């Protein structure tokens, strides 16, 4: 392959960062969950050190970056794929609605402290599930490495 056959790279073209967030967050959350298990010794996060609670909050807060990332990547996926038109309201809505519903229900059943814990944990799980589902569908339609 000669140098002329390679595709020209435009140095002013900025690669979209948001789809890297979608790949990185499930990996980060898995590492965070493993770290939590090591920090707590397999016990309760609430009964353990402040560091493990802080780690859980940080990993969950980083999950908030996945929502605008999905919102932005849907624009790219819609332009690239002809057979797949992702619905951004479904993906982002599922990641927000599940923790809210579970938080309200657990708050009614068990109190405010439990509701906060359930909401944080549900948001962590729902954002990971939404990222994995979106990336799977994106891979089927346009491939993961398309950007």
NORMOLIN-V461044 format. One record per backbone hydrogen bond with DSSP energy under -0.5 kcal/mol. CO is the residue of the C=O (numbers start at 1). NH is the residue of the N-H. If there is no record, write none. Layout:
CO:NH ; CO:NH
//
This chain:
2:5 ; 2:6 ; 3:6 ; 8:10 ; 9:11 ; 10:13 ; 12:14 ; 13:15 ; 17:20 ; 17:21 ; 18:22 ; 19:23 ; 20:24 ; 21:25 ; 22:26 ; 23:27 ; 24:28 ; 25:29 ; 26:30 ; 27:31 ; 28:32 ; 29:33 ; 30:34 ; 31:35 ; 32:36 ; 33:37 ; 34:38 ; 35:39 ; 36:40 ; 37:41 ; 37:42 ; 40:43 ; 45:48 ; 49:53 ; 50:54 ; 51:55 ; 52:56 ; 53:57 ; 54:58 ; 55:59 ; 56:60 ; 57:61 ; 58:62 ; 59:63 ; 61:64 ; 62:65 ; 63:66 ; 63:67 ; 64:68 ; 65:69 ; 66:70 ; 67:71 ; 68:72 ; 69:73 ; 70:74 ; 71:75 ; 72:75 ; 72:76 ; 73:77 ; 74:78 ; 75:79 ; 76:80 ; 77:81 ; 83:85 ; 84:86 ; 86:88 ; 87:90 ; 87:91 ; 88:92 ; 89:93 ; 90:94 ; 91:95 ; 92:96 ; 93:97 ; 94:98 ; 96:100 ; 97:101 ; 98:102 ; 99:103 ; 100:104 ; 101:105 ; 102:106 ; 103:107 ; 104:108 ; 105:109 ; 106:110 ; 106:111 ; 107:111 ; 111:115 ; 112:116 ; 113:117 ; 114:118 ; 115:119 ; 116:120 ; 117:121 ; 118:122 ; 119:123 ; 120:124 ; 121:125 ; 122:126 ; 123:127 ; 124:128 ; 125:129 ; 126:130 ; 127:131 ; 128:132 ; 129:133 ; 130:134 ; 131:135 ; 132:136 ; 133:137 ; 134:138 ; 135:139 ; 136:140 ; 137:141 ; 138:142 ; 138:143
//
